[in-house]
Amino acid sequence: MTALLSPEIDTVGELTDRCDRCGAAAKLEVVLTSGGDLAFCGHHANRHRADIAKIASKIRIEDGFDWAGK
């Protein structure tokens, strides 16, 4: 049986990246367990919250953003 580990979640003051899906200001950045990273705007972060939690080793959330995946 494989145990699922929760990704490390940090809150940061401000993110400067753009959403990899639509180009809007990023509210959440994900470090992937397979390597690399992705950035999401608030809409896409909340829309894909279940998938993000499955593939992330670390998540950075902009201060003030209420992520549905927490």
N, C-alpha and C positions, 0 to 999 in steps of 0.2 A: 504494500500500500504506500502510495506517495503522498507526503504531506505538502500542502500548498502553503507557501510562505507569503505573507502580505508584503507589498513593496514598502520601502522606506518613504515616508511623506514629509517633505519640508515646505514651509511657507517662506516665501521670499518677498522682499519689498516691491520689486518690479521686474517683469520679464520684457526683454527687448525683441524676442523673436516674433515671427509671423506664423499664423496657422498654416500647417502643411496642406490642409484641405482647401481653404478658401482665401488665405492671405490676410485675414483680419488679425488684429493684435492678439498675440498668444496670452492666455490666462493660465495655461497648464503645460508643462514640459515633462516628457517621459523619457527616461533612460531605459532602453530595451534590454531584456535579459540576454538577447542574442547579439547585442552590440548596436551602437548607434543611438539616435534619439529622434523624437518626434515632438512637434509643438501643436497645440490645439487652442482655438478660440473657445470661449465659454460655451457656445452652442454645441460645437463638435465634441468638446470634452465631456459634456453631460450626455450627449446622444450616444457616445461610444464608451461610457464609463465601465461597463462590464468587461469589454474587450481590453481596455487599457489596463485594468487591474490584473488581467491574466498574463500580459506580456511585459509588464514593467518590473524593473528591479528597484527603480527610484522614481519618485514623482515630485516635481516642484510646482507649487501652486502660488499664484500671485496673491498677496495679502488682500483681503476683501472679496475674493472670488469664492462663492459658495458652490463647491463641487459636489454633485449628487453622489459621487463614488466614495465619499468619506464615510 
